[in-house]
Amino acid sequence: MMAQATRDAPLEGTRPKGTQTEREATEHVREMFSRIAPRYDFLNHLLSFSLDYGWRRHAAQRFERELRRPEARVLDLCCGTGDLTLALNRERARVIGDEGARRMPVIGCDFARPMLELAQVKAKNQEHAAVFMAADAMNLPFPDGSFDLATSAFGFRNLVNYEEGLREIARVLKPGGRLGILECSQPTGPMAGIFRFYFQRVLPIVGGAISGSGEAYAYLPSSVEKFPSGSELAALMEKTGFGDVRVESWNFGSVLLHTATRKQG
């Protein structure tokens, strides 16, 4: 993986334009994603040229060991409309080898209720045994050591405090539990210029026109630009109770998958 250069600014969390405090940022992000929920799936697939299906599927496949256990508890954070939640559920059925086998449902949580409503409809239509609930990833309503696996796809970037978010995930994971974070990144090398042009010029115009929210699709490239690089996020994971941190780079470095294990004790 080609990492970005380490920055001098502190790694805090998302700060949409016009917000100063974590509380303001949280409410702003919640309102923004609630507003674009009706067009969210369509735009995700359109703007990624439908590559996002494969990224989520490949991410789910990295956790075959955990998903193979019917009793393992799985949490998908910042789940949006539930695409990774359902990909994990499909992968679990595949590795167990019996779609009708009794197994713990994958739990998807998000703090934007309109997103969850769409996820619930999608799960019902696809006959998935997934459970969706409203919860803020910064303050999860679960006891310590509740889960064997926690994941997030393209949502961790929106947390208002990355370090505290990782500590909260570590809290709800069992020692030895696994974490997977799939996120956008800024590639380096020959594709960097093309990526920047598309992400900063094309995507905000197309996304804003279709969703009716230019702000939301201007926020996307801005949030990716400010998000920790692959090496920075890996170091932060090590700092907050995780070990065996690994980084996979996909799509010319524009998408990264971080996997890690909750340290014992």
N, C-alpha and C positions, 0 to 999 in steps of 0.2 A: 504494500500500500504506500502511496506517495502522500505524506502528511503535509499539511500546511505549516507555515512557519509559526512558531509560538508568539503570541501577542503579548503586549505589555499591559493591556487593560485587564482588570479582574474578570473572572468568569462568574458572573452573577446569575442572570436568567433573562428571559425575554422582557423587553421594555418597548411596547408599541409606542409609536409617536404620540406625544401628548400626555403620557403617563409618567409619574414620578415614583410612586410607591409600589410595593408588591401587591397591595390590595387593589389599587387602581389598575395595574396591569392584568391581574386575574379577572376582574370584572370586564375589562375591555376585550380580552381574548374570548371569554365566555360569550359575550354579546356578539362578537364578530363571527364566530363559528356557528352560533345559533342562527344568525341571519343568512348565512350562505348554505345551510344544511340542504335545502331542496335541490341545489345544483352541484353539491359537493362531489358525489360519486361520478357523475357525468364528466365534470371537469378534471378530476383526478385521472380518469382513464384517457380522456382526450389529450390533456397536456403532457402525460407521460407516454403517449403513443401506446397505451395499454400495457406497458412494461411493468407497471406496478402490480399487476396480477402475479407475475413471475417472481418479483422481489419478495412479496409476502409468502408465496408458496415455498420458495427456497429458504426463507427465514424459518418457517415452521418446520421444515425438514431437518434443520440443525438441532432440533430438540427431540429427536426420535426416542432417545433413552428415557426421558421424562414422560413423553406422551404414551409410550408403550405400557406404562403402569396405569391400569384403570382407576386406582385409588389416588393417583397424584392430583394435587390441586393446582390449577393453572389460572393465572390472572393476567388479563390483557388490559394495560393501562392506556388512558387517553385513546380509547378504542374508536372514537368517531362513529361511523356507520357500521362498524363491526367487521370489516373485511379481514383483518388479521385474526380476530376472534374466530371467525368461521373457517379460515384457513387452518388454524390450529385444530379445530374440531374435526375437519376433514382428514387431516394428517393423522390424528389420533385414531380415527376409525380405520384408516388404512393400515397403520402399523399393528393395531390390535387384531385386525383381520376379520372382524365381525361387527358390521355397522349396528347390529342390534344388541351388542354386548352392553351390559350395565357398566357405566363409567361415570366418574365425576364430571359434571358439565364444566366447560370453560366459562369463566366469569369475565365479561367485558364491562369496564366502567369508564365513564366520561362525565365531565361536569356540564356539558351542553345538552340539555334534555331533547331538543329537536333532533340532534344526531342520534341519540339513543332510541327515539321513537322509530326512526328509519331502520336502525339496526334490528329492532324487534320485529318489524314487518319482514325484513329480509330473512331473518332466521326462521320465522314461521313459514314463509313461502318455500324455503329450502329444506324444511323439516329438520332443522338443527337443534340439538339439545344444548344450546348455549343460554346463559343467563346474563341479562344486561341490567345494570343498576347505575344510578347517579352517584358519583363520588369524585372528589377532588384528589388528584394524585399526590398533592402536597399534604393531605391529611386523611389518610385512608381509614375507613371504619372497620378494620380487621385487627384481631389480636396479633401480638408478636408471633413470628414463626408460623404463619397460617398456610403458606404456599410453597410448593416445590419448584414452580417456574413462574416468572413474571416477564412480560414482554411489553414492548411499545413500538408502534410503527408510525413514524412521521408525526408524533405527538409530543414526545419528550422535549423537543425544541421549544415548545410553547410554555414550559414551566417557568414560573417567576424566579425560581432559585434552583439551579441545577444541583448544587452540592446537597442542599437539604432534601431535594427530591430523591436523590440517590440514597440518602440516609433513611428516608421513609420506606423506600423499596426494600432496602436491606433489613429494615425492622420487620416487615411482614413476610419476608422469606425465611424459610428454615435454614439453619447452617448446612451448607452444602447445596442449597437451592441454586437454581440457575437464573440468569438474567439475559435478556436479549433486547437490544435497542437498535432499531432500523431507522436511519435518518438520512436526510439530504446532506450533501457536503459540497464544497467547491473543489472541482478537479484542478490538477496542475498539468503541465505538459501541453502537447499540441491541441488538446480539446478544450483547454481552459477558455480561450477567447470565444469559441463558438458557444460554449455553455453560458458564459456571462451574457453574451448578446441575447440568446434565447430567454434566459432566466430573468434578465433585467429589462429587456425591451419588448419581447414578444409575449411572454407569459402574462405580465400584468395587464396588457391591453386586451388579450383574448379572454382571460379569466374575468377581468372586470366587466367586460361587455356582456358576457353570458350570465354571470352571477348577479349582475347589478350592483356589485360592491367593488369598486376600484380600490378601495382602502385595503380590503382583505388580500387582494392579489398583488398589491404593492408591498404589503407586510411580508409576504412569503419570501421573496428574494432578500429582503432586508434581514429577516430573522435567520436565514441560512448564512448570510455573510457574517453575522455576529456570533453564530453558534460555534462552540469549541471545535477545533480540528480533531481529526481522528486520534492523534497522539495526546492532545489535551484532555479529551474525554476519557481516554484510557487511563491517564494519570489520575483523573478525578475519581474514577471508579476504584482504583487502587487505594486512594485516600479514604474512601467512604465505606470500606469493609468488604471489598471484592478482590478476588484473586483470579489467576488463570485467565487474564483478560486477553481476548483475541479480537482482531479487527479484519473483516473481509471487505474488499473494495469491489464494487460492481459498477457497470455502466460508466467506464472511464473515470471512476473515482467520484462520480456525482451522488452515489448512494453507498453508505457504509453500514455494515452490520457489526455491532460490538456484542460479544458474548462474554460472560464472566460467571464466576461461582462465588456465592456468599461464603465468606471465610468462617471457619469453625470458631465458636466462642465469641 
